[in-house]
Each structure stands twice: as C-alpha cells, then as structure tokens.
Amino acid sequence: MQQRAATWEYREFAFPRGTTREAARLMLTGAAETEHWELDRLQLWPDGRRVVRMRRKVYRVMRTA
C-alpha cells in the first residue's frame, strides 16, 4: 500500500483594525469546532490588522474492492 503526503485545504480570515481579540477568538473557535479547522498562520500587521490562515486535512476515500 502506498502512503501519500497529507493534502490540506486552506481558508483565510482577515480582521480589520478595530476587531477585538475576543471577537476574533469567537469567530475562529466557531470555525474550528464546527468545520474542523486548525490554526496554520497568524499575521499581525503594524496597523492593527490581523490575517489568519486556517487549515484542515482533506481525506480522500480509496476504493478497496
């Protein structure tokens, strides 16, 4: 049986400058719990913007018979 490298699906969230940490946390936690996303990268810009990249594994079903 051949092993494949993991395939990931990515999604980006952009939060404007005025967004509180609590509001951002609630949105990201909701996506993580309901859609199985996990944190991949967080960028905090000097002007206060936040760009968050989430990822989740893509499962491919292999035919067995």
N, C-alpha and C positions, 0 to 999 in steps of 0.2 A: 504494500500500500504506500502510496506516495504522499508525503506531507507537503502542504502548501504554506506559504507565508501568510500571515494574517492580513486580511483586507479590511480597511477601515473606511467608514463614512464620516464626513466632517460637516459641521454646522457652525456658523459664526454668529455671535451676538454682539451688537455694538450698543453701548450705553453712553448717552450724552453726558456732558459735564455735570449737570445738576442731579443726576441719579444718585440716590443714597446707596451706601453699601448694603443696607438691609433690603432694599427693593431689588437690587441686583442679585443678592443671595437667594431671595424667594423665587425669582424667575428661574435661576439656574438650578436650584434644588428641585423645583417642579419638573423641569425638563429631565433631570437626572433620574428622578423616581418614576415618572410615568413612561418615559420613552427610552430609558436605559442609556443615557448619555453620560460620559465621564469627562472631566476637565483635561484638556490637552495643553492649552497655552493661554496665558493671560498677559495682555499688554496694557500697561498703564501709561498714558501719554502725559507729557508735561502740562498740557492744557486741561487735564482732568478727565478726558475721555477714557473709556475702558473698552477694549476689544477682547472678547473671549472666544476661543475656539474649543468646541466640544467634539468628542469623537465617540463612535460606537462600532463594535465589530460587526461585519457583515457575514452572516452564516450562509453558506451555500450547501444545499442538500445534495448529497451524492446518491446516485441510484445504486442499489445493492443487488438487484436481481434482474 
